[in-house]
Amino acid sequence: MSRYETVIGLEVHAQLKTESKIFCNCSTKFGNDPNENVCPVCSGMPGVLPVMNAKVAEFAAKMGLATNCGINRKSVFARKNYFYPDLPKGYQISQFELPICEHGHVDINVDGAHKRIGLTRIHMEEDAGKNIHSAAENASFVDLNRTGVPLIEIVSEPDMRSSEEAVAYLKALRAILLYLGICDGNLEEGSFRCDANISIRPKGSEELGTRTELKNLNSFRNVQRAIEYEVARQTDLVDDGDEVVQETRLYNPDKNITASMRGKEEAHDYRYFPDPDLVPLVLDEAWIEKWRSELPELPADKKARFLDEFKLSEDDAALIASELAVAEYFEQAVKAYGGEARKVANWVIGELLPYLNECEVGACDCRMSPEALAKLIKLVDDGTISHKIGTKVFRDLCESGDDPEEHVKAKGMVQVSDTGALEAVVDEVLAENPDEVEAYKGGKKKLMGFFMGRIMRKTKGQANPGVVTQLINKKLS
């Protein structure tokens, strides 16, 4: 067991789903040609003035309300000075001393244990551009399309103690953003990404150790692997009598290592000061109450309702509620089914989620409607098809979008439950396997599976297992 305790704090950047940038009218659309979505304001031309996008303030405040933050009625934009090719002004407009939201929390569950993660602040800022490095041309290029795209940065307290807690926290934040409809949560495109501050300290110590920052982690798997590597690296350093250096490091997912990027900046390195071109943002009380009234049912509340209303297990309720589209699909299927919700949950978790993950699509993109899933479950319930055939039909319907009843009839998948028809097949199989029949009568009851397999083969999987079992027991008892 390690002698050290891991301390983790995360800084999450979420790109807001506004049509225009934070301080100009340029489009925020992803994937356009390089430098297509650029104007004199976001490209930092001399003499231009930024104008605040009101939707950004609304989205930031809603995230604060959803994460139990206090909303500051007055917040101030500041200039954060640093010099990179993708930041043409030489500074980033952000918030520092007076952010829009402070002192919130998010609740997580890891291995059945509940934990509350504190939020230090949520502030608004503009994104920087993107450097593109071409080894073939031995040159670097700058794409400013992303410059000025609105972000909120969500800064946690150093309350996480493992990579598993960090991933659970990130998933909880992403779910809230998706429920609010203010961020698409796309990690690959960089609209949801995080920096991780990691340190270790002797167990029982209250003093924080020297931290390193891992930049721009863009998948849950990479977050977990990067943190685990960095904790192991720092542990080895301390055990060898060396010191951890405060620095910014990059994670290489191919080699599963972190490497030094630069010395870690502190706040004074950025020389923050209030932006003279932007007046303080003052929020009217009526606006805040309006935004509060517009909040949807959030993931934690939906999970609690699923537990109470549908009697799902803790894990099943959390899994289904974690994705808004999946939760909505599930509830529509339950309504159409009209039976036990847990049965629908089993199909959603056992069949729908693996299919969505495999095909890398969302529930809203699945061609099988919730109503079709309810019909399919009923076909299994009434014995029209077996559960095994039902799972195969599920995949077919996800691809085709067909009606379950029509698909089953057209494919000749209707389950045979007629006792007379099945009895002849059972007699045939028993006659063909006299040794197994004697062994079964002698007490080897596991041979039931053998007989069932032979009968299913002869009926092409369409025999009703319940009826077959009854017939075999009757004939061999």
C-alpha positions in Angstrom: 0.0 0.0 0.0 1.3 3.4 -0.9 2.6 5.8 1.8 1.3 8.7 -0.2 -2.1 10.3 -0.8 -2.9 11.7 -4.3 -4.4 15.2 -4.5 -6.1 16.1 -7.8 -7.8 19.4 -8.9 -9.2 19.8 -12.4 -9.6 22.8 -14.6 -12.3 22.0 -17.2 -12.8 24.1 -20.4 -16.3 23.8 -22.0 -17.0 25.5 -25.3 -20.4 27.1 -25.2 -23.0 26.3 -28.0 -23.5 29.9 -29.2 -23.8 30.7 -32.9 -21.3 33.5 -32.7 -18.1 34.2 -30.7 -17.9 35.8 -27.3 -16.9 39.3 -28.5 -17.8 39.4 -32.2 -20.3 38.1 -34.8 -18.0 35.4 -36.3 -19.4 31.9 -36.5 -18.3 29.3 -34.0 -18.9 26.4 -36.5 -16.4 23.6 -36.2 -14.6 22.2 -39.3 -14.6 25.2 -41.6 -11.6 26.0 -43.7 -8.7 27.5 -41.8 -9.1 31.2 -40.9 -12.6 31.4 -42.5 -14.4 32.4 -39.3 -12.2 35.4 -38.5 -12.8 39.2 -38.4 -10.7 42.2 -37.2 -12.0 41.8 -33.6 -11.1 38.1 -33.0 -7.9 38.4 -35.0 -6.7 41.3 -32.7 -6.4 44.1 -35.2 -5.5 47.5 -33.6 -8.4 49.9 -32.7 -11.2 47.3 -32.6 -13.6 47.0 -29.6 -15.1 43.7 -28.2 -18.8 43.6 -27.6 -20.1 41.0 -25.0 -22.3 38.2 -26.3 -25.2 38.1 -23.8 -25.9 34.4 -24.4 -22.5 33.5 -23.0 -23.4 35.2 -19.7 -26.7 33.3 -19.6 -25.0 29.9 -20.3 -22.3 30.5 -17.7 -24.8 31.5 -15.0 -27.0 28.5 -15.8 -24.0 26.2 -15.3 -23.3 28.0 -12.0 -26.9 27.5 -10.9 -26.8 23.8 -11.9 -23.6 23.2 -9.9 -24.8 25.0 -6.7 -22.6 28.0 -7.2 -23.2 31.5 -6.0 -23.8 33.9 -8.9 -22.0 37.2 -8.6 -24.2 40.1 -9.6 -21.1 41.9 -10.8 -18.2 40.3 -12.6 -15.2 41.7 -14.4 -13.3 40.8 -17.5 -9.5 40.9 -17.3 -6.6 40.6 -19.7 -4.4 37.6 -19.3 -1.1 38.3 -20.9 0.9 35.7 -22.7 2.5 35.4 -26.1 1.8 32.5 -28.5 1.3 32.5 -32.2 -2.3 31.4 -31.8 -3.1 34.5 -29.6 -2.7 37.5 -32.0 -3.6 40.2 -29.4 -0.9 39.0 -27.0 -3.5 38.6 -24.3 -6.6 36.5 -23.6 -9.8 38.1 -22.3 -10.8 36.1 -19.3 -12.0 36.7 -15.7 -9.8 36.7 -12.6 -10.6 38.4 -9.3 -14.4 38.7 -9.9 -15.7 35.6 -11.9 -19.3 35.1 -12.7 -19.8 32.0 -10.4 -18.1 30.8 -7.2 -18.2 28.3 -4.4 -20.3 25.4 -5.8 -20.1 21.6 -5.7 -20.8 18.5 -7.7 -21.6 15.1 -6.2 -20.1 11.9 -7.5 -20.3 8.2 -6.7 -17.3 5.9 -7.0 -17.5 2.2 -6.1 -20.7 2.9 -4.2 -19.2 5.7 -2.1 -20.6 9.2 -2.3 -18.3 12.2 -2.4 -18.8 15.9 -2.9 -16.3 17.8 -5.1 -16.0 21.5 -4.4 -16.0 24.1 -7.2 -13.8 27.1 -6.7 -15.1 29.1 -9.6 -16.6 29.2 -13.0 -15.5 32.0 -15.3 -16.0 33.1 -18.9 -13.2 33.6 -21.4 -12.3 33.4 -25.1 -10.5 30.5 -26.6 -7.2 30.8 -28.4 -6.5 29.6 -32.0 -4.8 26.5 -33.1 -1.2 25.8 -34.2 -0.8 23.2 -36.9 2.6 21.7 -37.3 3.6 20.1 -40.6 6.7 17.9 -40.5 6.5 17.4 -44.3 6.8 21.1 -45.0 9.0 21.8 -41.9 6.6 24.7 -41.0 3.9 25.6 -38.6 0.6 27.3 -39.5 -1.9 29.2 -37.4 -5.7 28.7 -37.7 -7.6 31.5 -35.9 -11.1 30.0 -36.4 -11.2 29.0 -32.8 -10.0 32.4 -31.5 -12.7 34.1 -29.6 -15.0 31.0 -29.3 -16.7 31.3 -25.9 -15.5 29.1 -23.1 -16.4 28.6 -19.5 -13.6 27.3 -17.2 -14.7 25.2 -14.3 -12.1 25.1 -11.6 -12.4 22.4 -8.9 -11.0 22.3 -5.4 -8.2 19.8 -4.9 -10.8 17.3 -3.5 -10.1 14.2 -5.7 -7.9 11.4 -4.5 -7.8 9.0 -7.4 -8.0 8.9 -11.2 -11.4 7.1 -10.8 -12.8 10.1 -8.9 -11.4 12.5 -11.5 -13.1 10.6 -14.3 -16.4 10.4 -12.3 -16.3 14.1 -11.7 -15.6 14.9 -15.4 -18.5 12.6 -16.5 -20.8 14.4 -14.0 -19.8 17.8 -15.3 -20.2 16.7 -18.9 -23.7 15.3 -18.2 -24.8 18.6 -16.6 -23.5 20.6 -19.6 -25.4 18.3 -22.0 -28.6 18.4 -20.0 -28.4 22.2 -20.0 -27.8 22.2 -23.8 -25.0 24.7 -23.5 -22.1 22.5 -24.7 -21.9 19.5 -27.0 -19.4 17.8 -24.8 -17.3 16.6 -27.8 -13.9 15.6 -26.4 -12.4 14.8 -29.7 -13.1 18.2 -31.2 -11.9 19.9 -28.0 -15.2 21.4 -26.9 -14.8 19.6 -23.6 -11.2 19.3 -22.3 -9.4 19.5 -19.0 -6.1 20.3 -17.4 -5.2 18.2 -14.3 -3.2 19.5 -11.4 -1.6 16.6 -9.5 0.5 16.2 -6.4 1.2 13.7 -3.7 1.7 14.0 0.0 2.4 11.7 2.9 -0.8 10.1 4.2 -2.2 12.1 7.1 -0.5 15.3 6.0 -2.6 18.4 5.4 0.1 20.3 3.5 -0.2 20.1 -0.3 2.8 18.8 -2.2 4.4 20.4 -5.3 2.0 20.0 -8.2 2.4 19.4 -11.9 -0.2 20.4 -14.5 -1.2 18.1 -17.3 -2.5 20.1 -20.3 -5.4 19.5 -22.7 -6.5 15.9 -21.9 -9.2 15.1 -24.3 -10.7 11.7 -23.4 -11.8 10.0 -20.2 -9.3 7.2 -20.8 -6.4 9.5 -21.3 -7.3 11.5 -18.1 -7.2 8.3 -16.1 -4.0 6.9 -17.6 -2.2 10.3 -17.5 -3.0 10.8 -13.8 -2.0 7.3 -12.9 1.3 7.7 -14.8 2.0 11.0 -13.2 1.3 9.8 -9.7 3.7 6.9 -10.2 6.3 9.2 -11.6 6.1 11.6 -8.6 6.1 8.7 -6.2 9.3 7.3 -7.7 10.9 10.8 -7.5 10.1 11.2 -3.8 11.1 7.7 -2.9 14.5 8.3 -4.5 15.0 11.5 -2.5 14.4 13.8 -5.5 12.0 16.8 -5.6 8.9 17.2 -7.8 9.4 20.2 -10.0 6.4 22.5 -10.5 5.8 22.5 -14.2 3.4 22.0 -17.1 3.6 18.6 -18.7 2.0 17.0 -21.8 0.6 13.5 -21.9 1.7 11.2 -24.8 -1.1 8.6 -25.1 0.8 6.4 -27.6 3.7 5.9 -25.1 1.6 6.4 -22.0 4.1 8.9 -20.5 4.1 12.6 -19.5 6.9 14.9 -20.7 7.9 18.4 -19.5 6.5 21.3 -21.6 7.5 24.4 -19.7 7.7 25.8 -16.2 4.3 26.3 -14.5 3.0 29.8 -14.7 1.5 31.5 -11.7 -1.2 34.2 -11.7 1.4 37.0 -11.4 3.1 35.6 -14.6 0.0 36.5 -16.6 0.0 40.1 -15.3 -3.8 40.2 -15.0 -5.6 43.6 -15.0 -9.2 44.7 -15.8 -9.9 45.0 -19.5 -10.4 48.7 -20.2 -12.5 47.9 -23.3 -15.2 46.0 -21.4 -17.4 47.4 -18.6 -18.2 45.2 -15.6 -20.9 42.7 -16.3 -23.9 43.4 -14.0 -26.7 40.8 -13.8 -30.2 41.8 -13.1 -31.9 39.7 -10.3 -34.8 39.1 -12.6 -32.5 37.5 -15.2 -31.0 35.1 -12.7 -34.4 34.0 -11.5 -35.6 33.5 -15.0 -32.5 31.4 -15.8 -33.1 29.4 -12.6 -36.7 28.7 -13.7 -35.5 27.4 -17.0 -33.2 24.8 -15.6 -34.2 21.3 -16.7 -34.3 18.2 -14.5 -30.6 17.6 -13.9 -28.8 14.2 -14.0 -28.8 13.7 -10.2 -32.5 14.6 -9.9 -33.4 12.3 -12.8 -31.4 9.4 -11.2 -33.2 9.9 -7.9 -36.6 9.8 -9.7 -35.6 6.7 -11.6 -34.8 5.0 -8.3 -38.1 6.1 -6.8 -40.5 5.8 -9.7 -39.1 2.9 -11.7 -37.3 1.0 -8.8 -34.1 0.7 -10.8 -30.8 -0.3 -9.1 -28.4 2.5 -8.1 -26.0 1.6 -10.9 -28.7 1.2 -13.6 -30.3 4.5 -12.7 -27.0 6.4 -12.7 -25.9 4.9 -16.0 -29.2 5.7 -17.9 -29.5 9.2 -16.4 -25.9 10.0 -17.3 -26.8 10.7 -20.9 -29.8 12.9 -21.6 -30.6 11.3 -25.0 -30.4 7.8 -23.4 -32.6 8.8 -20.5 -35.2 10.3 -22.8 -35.1 7.2 -25.0 -35.6 5.0 -21.9 -38.6 7.0 -20.6 -40.3 7.0 -24.0 -39.8 3.2 -24.2 -41.2 2.7 -20.7 -44.3 4.7 -21.5 -44.9 2.7 -24.7 -44.2 -0.6 -23.1 -46.5 -0.1 -20.1 -44.9 -2.9 -18.1 -42.1 -3.2 -15.7 -39.6 -0.4 -16.2 -36.7 -2.6 -15.1 -37.2 -4.9 -18.0 -36.8 -1.9 -20.4 -33.7 -0.8 -18.5 -32.2 -4.3 -19.0 -32.6 -3.9 -22.8 -31.3 -0.3 -22.8 -28.2 -1.3 -20.8 -27.6 -4.7 -22.3 -28.4 -4.0 -25.9 -28.8 -0.3 -26.8 -25.7 1.1 -25.0 -23.3 -1.5 -26.4 -24.7 -0.8 -29.9 -24.3 3.0 -29.5 -20.7 2.6 -28.2 -19.8 0.2 -31.0 -21.2 2.4 -33.8 -20.2 5.7 -32.1 -23.6 7.3 -32.4 -26.1 8.8 -30.0 -29.4 7.4 -28.9 -31.1 10.1 -31.0 -29.3 8.7 -34.1 -30.5 5.1 -33.5 -33.0 4.1 -36.2 -34.9 1.9 -33.8 -37.4 4.1 -32.0 -38.3 3.7 -28.3 -41.8 2.6 -29.4 -40.2 -0.2 -31.5 -38.1 -1.3 -28.6 -41.3 -1.6 -26.5 -42.9 -3.7 -29.3 -39.9 -6.0 -29.4 -39.9 -6.6 -25.7 -43.6 -7.5 -25.9 -42.9 -10.0 -28.6 -40.4 -11.7 -26.3 -42.8 -11.5 -23.3 -45.7 -13.2 -25.2 -43.4 -15.9 -26.6 -43.7 -14.8 -30.2 -39.8 -14.9 -30.3 -37.2 -16.1 -27.9 -35.0 -13.7 -26.0 -32.0 -14.9 -28.0 -33.8 -14.1 -31.3 -34.9 -10.8 -29.8 -31.3 -9.7 -29.3 -30.6 -10.5 -32.9 -33.7 -8.7 -34.1 -32.7 -5.7 -32.0 -29.5 -5.2 -34.0 -31.4 -5.7 -37.3 -33.9 -3.0 -36.3 -31.2 -0.6 -35.2 -29.9 -0.8 -38.8 -33.2 -1.0 -40.7 -35.7 0.9 -38.6 -38.3 -1.8 -39.5 -41.4 -2.5 -37.5 -40.6 -5.4 -35.1 -43.7 -7.4 -35.8 -43.4 -7.1 -39.6 -39.7 -7.9 -39.4 -40.1 -11.0 -37.4 -42.9 -12.4 -39.7 -41.0 -11.5 -42.9 -37.8 -13.3 -41.6 -39.7 -16.4 -40.4 -38.5 -15.9 -36.8 -41.8 -16.5 -35.0 -41.2 -18.9 -32.1 -42.8 -22.3 -32.4 -44.9 -23.0 -29.2 -47.3 -25.6 -30.6 -46.9 -28.7 -28.4 -47.9 -31.1 -31.1 -45.3 -29.8 -33.6 -42.5 -29.7 -31.0 -43.3 -33.1 -29.5 -42.3 -34.8 -32.8 -39.0 -33.0 -32.8 -38.4 -33.9 -29.2 -39.1 -37.6 -29.9 -36.8 -37.5 -32.8 -33.9 -36.1 -30.8 -34.4 -38.5 -27.9 -34.5 -41.4 -30.3 -31.2 -40.3 -31.9 -29.4 -40.1 -28.6 -30.2 -43.2 -26.5 -27.0 -43.1 -24.4 -27.6 -39.5 -23.3 -31.2 -40.4 -22.5 -30.1 -43.2 -20.2 -27.5 -40.9 -18.6 -30.1 -38.2 -18.0 -32.4 -40.7 -16.3 -29.4 -41.8 -14.2 -29.1 -38.3 -12.8 -27.0 -36.3 -15.3 -29.5 -33.4 -15.4 -27.0 -31.1 -17.1 -27.7 -33.1 -20.4 -30.9 -30.9 -20.6 -28.7 -28.4 -22.4 -27.5 -31.0 -24.8 -31.1 -32.0 -25.8 -32.1 -28.3 -26.0 -29.2 -27.6 -28.3 -30.1 -30.4 -30.7 -33.8 -29.4 -30.7 -32.9 -25.7 -31.4 -30.7 -26.8 -34.2 -33.5 -28.8 -35.9 -36.0 -25.9 -35.4 -33.5 -23.2 -36.5 -33.7 -21.6 -33.0 -37.5 -21.1 -33.2 -38.6 -23.7 -30.6 -40.1 -22.2 -27.4 -37.5 -23.2 -24.7 -40.2 -23.4 -22.0 -42.4 -25.8 -24.0 -39.4 -27.9 -25.0 -38.2 -28.2 -21.4 -41.7 -29.3 -20.3 -41.8 -32.0 -23.0 -38.4 -33.4 -22.2 -39.1 -33.5 -18.5 -42.4 -35.2 -19.2 -40.9 -37.9 -21.4 -37.8 -38.6 -19.3 -39.3 -38.4 -15.8 
